[in-house]
Amino acid sequence: MVKKQAANARSLCEPASSATGATFDLNCRRCPRLADFLDAVRIDHPDYHARPVAAFGAEDPELLIVGLAPGMHGANASGRPFTGDFAGILLYKTLFEMGFSNKPESISRTDGLILKRCRITNAVKCLPPQNKPLPLEMTTCNHYLANEIARLKKGTVILALGTIAHTAVLRTQGLKLSAYPFGHGRQHALPTGYRLLDSYHCSRYNTQTKRLTESMFKAVFEQARELL
C-alpha cells in the first residue's frame, strides 16, 4: 500500500510534457503539497490570489529575470511577481532606475506599471510552505520555465536571482550544474544561445545582512544592460 501511494504521488508530480509549449497554468495542481497548501491559504486569506503566479512584463523581452517562488504576502497575495513584499522594493526601484520600467514601485496588478524589454518570472509558480519548495516540486515546475525560455530569442540575457533560480535555468537547458557555478555578478555564455547572469536574491535577509547591497544589485543590472 505504501509503495502504491508513493507511486501515485510521483505520478501527480511528474512534469507535463514540454512539447505542449505551455508556459503557465493558473489551475495547475501537479504538486499535491503545494496545491493543498494554497487551498488552506485561500481559506485564511480569501482576498489573496493564492494560485500559481504568471510571469509579468514584455512579451518579447531582452532580459528575463528569474526568481525563486511567490512570497506569502507578496506575489501570492497580489498575483504579480515580487509585488507586495520586501524583495520587490529593491527590484522594481532598480528596474526603474536602469530604464526597464515606467514606475519605481509595483503595488498591484492594476497600478499601470509597464516593464520595458524585461520580463519577470519564478522558478516555481506556487507559494511553497516556509518558502522552501521540495526538489521534486522544482523539477515538476521546470517545464513551464523551459517553455518560457524556449520562446526567447537567442542572445537574451537571463538574470537568475539566487542559486535555486540559477539551477532551474540550467536544468531547462539540460546543462551540467558543475560546469556553470553560481556567483554574484558572474556571467555564463550558454551553448544554447542564451546568456546567464547571476545575482544574490534581493531578499530581506540578504539586504539587511549586507550580503547584497543596493550598489551591488545595481551593478548587476548595469552588466545586463551592457550585454544587451
Secondary structure as GFF3:
##gff-version 3
##sequence-region A 1 228
A	DSSP	alpha_helix	2	12	.	.	.	ID=ss1
A	DSSP	three_ten_helix	18	20	.	.	.	ID=ss2
A	DSSP	alpha_helix	32	44	.	.	.	ID=ss3
A	DSSP	beta_strand	56	57	.	.	.	ID=ss4
A	DSSP	beta_strand	63	67	.	.	.	ID=ss5
A	DSSP	alpha_helix	75	78	.	.	.	ID=ss6
A	DSSP	alpha_helix	86	97	.	.	.	ID=ss7
A	DSSP	beta_strand	118	122	.	.	.	ID=ss8
A	DSSP	three_ten_helix	129	131	.	.	.	ID=ss9
A	DSSP	alpha_helix	135	150	.	.	.	ID=ss10
A	DSSP	beta_strand	157	161	.	.	.	ID=ss11
A	DSSP	alpha_helix	163	172	.	.	.	ID=ss12
A	DSSP	three_ten_helix	177	179	.	.	.	ID=ss13
A	DSSP	beta_strand	187	189	.	.	.	ID=ss14
A	DSSP	beta_strand	195	199	.	.	.	ID=ss15
A	DSSP	alpha_helix	204	208	.	.	.	ID=ss16
A	DSSP	alpha_helix	214	227	.	.	.	ID=ss17
###
